[in-house]
Amino acid sequence: MASRDFSFATFSQNPFYEALNARLVAMAEPSSGQRIVDLACGTGGVTKLILEQLKGARDSAIIAVDHSAFALKQAMEELKAHRDSAVQFVQSQVEQVSESLKERADTVIFCNAIHYIPDKDNLVVEISKALNPGGKFAFNTSFYEGGQVPESLQFYRKWMFKSARALRREYGLSPRRADKVESRKHLTPDEYRELLERNNFKVVRQVEDTVMVPIEGWLDISTFEDFIIGTMPGVPLKEASASLQTGVQQTFEEMNITHVPRNWLDIVAVRV
Ligand SMILES: C[S@@+](CC[C@H](N)C(=O)[O-])C[C@H]1O[C@@H](n2cnc3c(N)ncnc32)[C@H](O)[C@@H]1O
Protein backbone atom coordinates (compact mmCIF):
# COMPACT_ATOMS: atom_id res chain seq x y z
CA MET A 1 0.00 0.00 0.00
CA ALA A 2 1.48 3.37 -1.00
CA SER A 3 2.25 5.69 1.87
CA ARG A 4 3.81 9.10 2.27
CA ASP A 5 6.76 7.54 4.16
CA PHE A 6 7.80 5.42 1.17
CA SER A 7 6.80 7.67 -1.74
CA PHE A 8 9.11 8.92 -4.49
CA ALA A 9 8.91 12.53 -3.25
CA THR A 10 11.99 12.40 -1.00
CA PHE A 11 14.32 10.99 -3.66
CA SER A 12 12.90 13.22 -6.40
CA GLN A 13 14.03 16.34 -4.54
CA ASN A 14 17.73 15.41 -4.69
CA PRO A 15 19.54 18.24 -6.51
CA PHE A 16 21.48 15.85 -8.82
CA TYR A 17 18.17 14.22 -9.85
CA GLU A 18 16.36 17.51 -10.43
CA ALA A 19 19.33 18.66 -12.54
CA LEU A 20 19.28 15.62 -14.82
CA ASN A 21 15.51 15.84 -15.32
CA ALA A 22 15.78 19.61 -15.95
CA ARG A 23 18.35 18.81 -18.65
CA LEU A 24 15.91 16.46 -20.41
CA VAL A 25 13.08 19.01 -20.14
CA ALA A 26 15.37 21.65 -21.69
CA MET A 27 16.35 19.22 -24.48
CA ALA A 28 12.65 18.69 -25.30
CA GLU A 29 12.33 22.49 -25.76
CA PRO A 30 8.70 22.83 -24.69
CA SER A 31 7.41 26.24 -25.64
CA SER A 32 4.53 28.41 -24.57
CA GLY A 33 1.18 27.71 -26.18
CA GLN A 34 1.87 23.97 -26.41
CA ARG A 35 0.14 20.98 -24.86
CA ILE A 36 2.77 19.11 -22.89
CA VAL A 37 2.28 15.72 -21.25
CA ASP A 38 4.34 14.77 -18.19
CA LEU A 39 4.00 11.01 -18.48
CA ALA A 40 4.38 9.00 -15.22
CA CYS A 41 4.57 12.32 -13.37
CA GLY A 42 4.89 10.68 -9.94
CA THR A 43 4.80 13.27 -7.18
CA GLY A 44 5.16 16.19 -9.58
CA GLY A 45 8.90 16.94 -9.55
CA VAL A 46 9.17 16.97 -13.35
CA THR A 47 5.85 18.82 -13.75
CA LYS A 48 7.38 21.61 -11.68
CA LEU A 49 10.48 21.65 -13.91
CA ILE A 50 8.27 21.95 -17.02
CA LEU A 51 6.41 24.86 -15.42
CA GLU A 52 9.73 26.52 -14.65
CA GLN A 53 11.01 25.97 -18.18
CA LEU A 54 7.82 27.57 -19.53
CA LYS A 55 8.13 30.34 -16.92
CA GLY A 56 4.59 29.57 -15.78
CA ALA A 57 3.18 30.42 -19.26
CA ARG A 58 -0.57 30.41 -18.82
CA ASP A 59 -1.37 29.71 -22.45
CA SER A 60 0.28 26.29 -22.23
CA ALA A 61 -1.48 23.16 -21.03
CA ILE A 62 0.41 20.63 -18.95
CA ILE A 63 -1.19 17.25 -18.49
CA ALA A 64 0.37 15.21 -15.68
CA VAL A 65 -0.40 11.49 -16.03
CA ASP A 66 0.26 8.63 -13.60
CA HIS A 67 -1.54 5.43 -12.66
CA SER A 68 -1.03 6.02 -8.96
CA ALA A 69 -3.86 7.98 -7.32
CA PHE A 70 -1.63 8.45 -4.31
CA ALA A 71 1.25 9.97 -6.35
CA LEU A 72 -1.21 12.26 -8.18
CA LYS A 73 -2.61 13.51 -4.88
CA GLN A 74 0.88 14.33 -3.66
CA ALA A 75 1.68 16.01 -6.99
CA MET A 76 -1.44 18.20 -6.66
CA GLU A 77 -0.31 19.26 -3.18
CA GLU A 78 3.24 19.94 -4.37
CA LEU A 79 1.97 22.12 -7.22
CA LYS A 80 -0.60 24.11 -5.24
CA ALA A 81 1.57 27.21 -5.52
CA HIS A 82 1.32 26.98 -9.33
CA ARG A 83 -2.46 26.71 -9.46
CA ASP A 84 -2.70 29.68 -11.85
CA SER A 85 -1.05 27.62 -14.55
CA ALA A 86 -3.07 25.07 -16.40
CA VAL A 87 -1.97 21.71 -15.01
CA GLN A 88 -4.45 18.89 -15.40
CA PHE A 89 -4.00 15.59 -13.61
CA VAL A 90 -5.07 12.38 -15.28
CA GLN A 91 -5.04 8.95 -13.70
CA SER A 92 -4.13 6.46 -16.40
CA GLN A 93 -1.82 3.66 -17.36
CA VAL A 94 0.80 5.06 -19.71
CA GLU A 95 -0.06 2.14 -22.00
CA GLN A 96 -3.46 3.81 -22.60
CA VAL A 97 -2.34 7.40 -22.76
CA SER A 98 -3.81 8.20 -26.19
CA GLU A 99 -7.32 7.23 -25.01
CA SER A 100 -6.92 9.13 -21.75
CA LEU A 101 -6.12 12.48 -23.38
CA LYS A 102 -8.88 14.68 -24.78
CA GLU A 103 -6.63 16.19 -27.44
CA ARG A 104 -3.29 15.34 -29.00
CA ALA A 105 -0.15 16.81 -27.44
CA ASP A 106 2.87 18.65 -28.85
CA THR A 107 5.39 17.12 -26.46
CA VAL A 108 5.47 14.05 -24.23
CA ILE A 109 8.10 13.99 -21.49
CA PHE A 110 8.60 10.63 -19.79
CA CYS A 111 11.18 10.65 -17.00
CA ASN A 112 12.59 7.59 -15.29
CA ALA A 113 9.78 5.17 -15.96
CA ILE A 114 10.18 3.64 -19.46
CA HIS A 115 12.00 0.68 -17.89
CA TYR A 116 8.82 -0.23 -15.97
CA ILE A 117 6.88 -0.89 -19.18
CA PRO A 118 7.13 -4.47 -20.45
CA ASP A 119 5.64 -3.92 -23.95
CA LYS A 120 7.64 -0.95 -25.21
CA ASP A 121 6.45 -1.24 -28.83
CA ASN A 122 2.86 -0.84 -27.68
CA LEU A 123 3.93 2.09 -25.49
CA VAL A 124 5.68 3.92 -28.34
CA VAL A 125 2.68 3.36 -30.66
CA GLU A 126 0.43 4.82 -27.94
CA ILE A 127 2.69 7.83 -27.55
CA SER A 128 2.76 8.40 -31.30
CA LYS A 129 -1.08 8.34 -31.30
CA ALA A 130 -1.08 10.85 -28.44
CA LEU A 131 1.18 13.30 -30.35
CA ASN A 132 0.53 15.70 -33.21
CA PRO A 133 2.66 15.05 -36.31
CA GLY A 134 6.05 16.66 -35.64
CA GLY A 135 5.45 16.33 -31.90
CA LYS A 136 8.31 15.39 -29.60
CA PHE A 137 8.82 12.43 -27.30
CA ALA A 138 11.60 12.85 -24.73
CA PHE A 139 12.55 10.26 -22.14
CA ASN A 140 15.38 9.40 -19.79
CA THR A 141 16.32 6.33 -17.80
CA SER A 142 19.16 4.91 -15.78
CA PHE A 143 17.77 1.38 -16.00
CA TYR A 144 19.09 0.47 -19.43
CA GLU A 145 21.86 -1.86 -20.59
CA GLY A 146 24.86 0.32 -19.72
CA GLY A 147 23.29 2.21 -16.80
CA GLN A 148 25.49 0.52 -14.22
CA VAL A 149 29.08 1.72 -14.47
CA PRO A 150 31.44 -1.32 -14.24
CA GLU A 151 33.52 0.29 -11.43
CA SER A 152 30.38 0.55 -9.29
CA LEU A 153 29.53 -3.19 -9.29
CA GLN A 154 31.58 -3.77 -6.14
CA PHE A 155 29.57 -1.03 -4.42
CA TYR A 156 26.22 -2.73 -5.24
CA ARG A 157 27.49 -6.15 -4.11
CA LYS A 158 28.77 -4.82 -0.79
CA TRP A 159 25.63 -2.72 -0.24
CA MET A 160 23.26 -5.66 -0.73
CA PHE A 161 25.40 -7.98 1.42
CA LYS A 162 25.61 -5.48 4.30
CA SER A 163 21.90 -4.62 4.09
CA ALA A 164 20.89 -8.30 4.28
CA ARG A 165 23.22 -8.74 7.26
CA ALA A 166 21.74 -5.68 9.04
CA LEU A 167 18.21 -6.97 8.38
CA ARG A 168 19.07 -10.34 9.91
CA ARG A 169 20.92 -8.93 12.92
CA GLU A 170 18.57 -6.07 13.76
CA TYR A 171 15.21 -7.66 12.95
CA GLY A 172 15.81 -11.40 12.48
CA LEU A 173 14.38 -11.10 8.93
CA SER A 174 15.50 -12.22 5.46
CA PRO A 175 14.23 -11.28 1.99
CA ARG A 176 11.87 -13.86 0.46
CA ARG A 177 13.51 -14.67 -2.85
CA ALA A 178 10.30 -16.41 -4.01
CA ASP A 179 8.58 -12.98 -3.90
CA LYS A 180 11.21 -11.37 -6.12
CA VAL A 181 9.70 -9.19 -8.83
CA GLU A 182 10.95 -10.56 -12.11
CA SER A 183 13.49 -8.05 -13.38
CA ARG A 184 12.70 -6.71 -16.82
CA LYS A 185 15.05 -6.94 -19.74
CA HIS A 186 16.96 -3.71 -20.12
CA LEU A 187 17.40 -2.29 -23.63
CA THR A 188 20.69 -0.92 -24.97
CA PRO A 189 20.75 2.67 -26.34
CA ASP A 190 20.78 1.21 -29.89
CA GLU A 191 17.73 -0.96 -29.10
CA TYR A 192 15.89 2.15 -27.87
CA ARG A 193 16.76 3.92 -31.13
CA GLU A 194 15.52 0.94 -33.19
CA LEU A 195 12.33 0.76 -31.09
CA LEU A 196 11.58 4.40 -31.90
CA GLU A 197 12.52 4.20 -35.56
CA ARG A 198 10.31 1.18 -36.26
CA ASN A 199 7.38 2.98 -34.64
CA ASN A 200 7.18 6.23 -36.55
CA PHE A 201 9.80 8.34 -34.74
CA LYS A 202 13.09 9.94 -35.75
CA VAL A 203 15.70 10.32 -33.00
CA VAL A 204 17.00 13.90 -32.90
CA ARG A 205 19.08 13.81 -29.68
CA GLN A 206 20.66 10.92 -27.83
CA VAL A 207 22.96 11.55 -24.88
CA GLU A 208 24.55 9.21 -22.32
CA ASP A 209 26.03 10.86 -19.28
CA THR A 210 27.68 9.73 -16.07
CA VAL A 211 26.09 11.24 -12.98
CA MET A 212 27.93 11.19 -9.63
CA VAL A 213 25.29 10.14 -7.09
CA PRO A 214 26.09 11.24 -3.50
CA ILE A 215 25.19 9.21 -0.41
CA GLU A 216 21.97 11.22 0.07
CA GLY A 217 20.70 9.81 -3.24
CA TRP A 218 21.28 6.21 -2.09
CA LEU A 219 19.81 6.88 1.35
CA ASP A 220 16.72 8.43 -0.23
CA ILE A 221 16.20 5.75 -2.89
CA SER A 222 16.21 3.33 0.08
CA THR A 223 12.94 4.98 1.19
CA PHE A 224 11.13 4.46 -2.16
CA GLU A 225 8.61 1.62 -2.07
CA ASP A 226 9.30 0.26 -5.59
CA PHE A 227 13.03 0.14 -4.93
CA ILE A 228 12.60 -1.52 -1.53
CA ILE A 229 10.28 -4.19 -2.93
CA GLY A 230 12.72 -4.88 -5.79
CA THR A 231 15.75 -5.27 -3.54
CA MET A 232 14.19 -6.80 -0.41
CA PRO A 233 11.14 -8.76 -1.57
CA GLY A 234 8.69 -9.88 1.10
CA VAL A 235 10.23 -7.72 3.88
CA PRO A 236 8.10 -5.08 5.68
CA LEU A 237 8.98 -1.66 4.20
CA LYS A 238 10.12 0.00 7.42
CA GLU A 239 12.64 -2.69 8.38
CA ALA A 240 13.85 -3.15 4.79
CA SER A 241 14.34 0.60 4.30
CA ALA A 242 16.28 1.00 7.57
CA SER A 243 18.54 -1.96 6.68
CA LEU A 244 19.24 -0.61 3.18
CA GLN A 245 20.21 2.71 4.74
CA THR A 246 22.51 1.01 7.27
CA GLY A 247 24.04 -1.04 4.44
CA VAL A 248 24.75 2.00 2.27
CA GLN A 249 26.27 3.96 5.13
CA GLN A 250 28.60 1.07 6.01
CA THR A 251 29.56 0.59 2.36
CA PHE A 252 30.41 4.27 1.79
CA GLU A 253 32.53 4.17 4.98
CA GLU A 254 34.32 0.93 4.14
CA MET A 255 35.04 1.95 0.54
CA ASN A 256 35.94 5.47 1.64
CA ILE A 257 33.90 7.02 -1.19
CA THR A 258 31.75 10.16 -1.48
CA HIS A 259 29.81 9.34 -4.69
CA VAL A 260 28.90 6.36 -6.87
CA PRO A 261 28.72 6.91 -10.65
CA ARG A 262 25.58 5.97 -12.58
CA ASN A 263 24.87 6.44 -16.28
CA TRP A 264 21.71 8.10 -17.58
CA LEU A 265 20.38 7.86 -21.12
CA ASP A 266 18.42 10.80 -22.60
CA ILE A 267 16.60 10.51 -25.93
CA VAL A 268 14.50 13.04 -27.83
CA ALA A 269 12.57 11.80 -30.88
CA VAL A 270 10.17 13.48 -33.30
CA ARG A 271 6.98 11.85 -34.60
CA VAL A 272 7.32 11.67 -38.37
C1 LIG B 1 10.45 6.47 -10.64
S1 LIG B 1 8.93 7.34 -10.67
C2 LIG B 1 9.32 8.69 -11.75
C3 LIG B 1 8.52 9.92 -11.48
C4 LIG B 1 8.90 11.15 -12.32
N1 LIG B 1 8.63 10.95 -13.73
C5 LIG B 1 10.36 11.51 -12.12
O1 LIG B 1 11.20 11.22 -12.98
O2 LIG B 1 10.67 12.09 -11.09
C6 LIG B 1 7.97 6.28 -11.69
C7 LIG B 1 6.50 6.65 -11.80
O3 LIG B 1 5.94 5.85 -12.85
C8 LIG B 1 4.62 5.51 -12.50
N2 LIG B 1 4.27 4.34 -13.31
C9 LIG B 1 4.92 3.15 -13.37
N3 LIG B 1 4.32 2.34 -14.26
C10 LIG B 1 3.26 3.02 -14.77
C11 LIG B 1 2.25 2.71 -15.74
N4 LIG B 1 2.24 1.53 -16.36
N5 LIG B 1 1.33 3.65 -16.02
C12 LIG B 1 1.34 4.85 -15.39
N6 LIG B 1 2.27 5.21 -14.48
C13 LIG B 1 3.23 4.29 -14.17
C14 LIG B 1 4.71 5.25 -11.00
O4 LIG B 1 3.43 5.37 -10.38
C15 LIG B 1 5.68 6.35 -10.56
O5 LIG B 1 4.97 7.52 -10.19
The ligand as an ORCA input file, in Angstrom:
! r2SCAN-3c Opt
* xyz 0 1
  C      10.448      6.467    -10.637
  S       8.926      7.338    -10.670
  C       9.322      8.689    -11.751
  C       8.517      9.924    -11.480
  C       8.899     11.153    -12.324
  N       8.630     10.946    -13.735
  C      10.358     11.512    -12.119
  O      11.205     11.225    -12.976
  O      10.671     12.092    -11.085
  C       7.967      6.275    -11.692
  C       6.497      6.647    -11.801
  O       5.941      5.851    -12.851
  C       4.618      5.512    -12.498
  N       4.268      4.336    -13.309
  C       4.916      3.152    -13.374
  N       4.317      2.337    -14.259
  C       3.263      3.023    -14.774
  C       2.246      2.710    -15.737
  N       2.239      1.525    -16.358
  N       1.331      3.645    -16.019
  C       1.344      4.853    -15.390
  N       2.271      5.213    -14.475
  C       3.227      4.292    -14.170
  C       4.706      5.253    -11.003
  O       3.426      5.367    -10.383
  C       5.682      6.350    -10.562
  O       4.975      7.515    -10.186
*
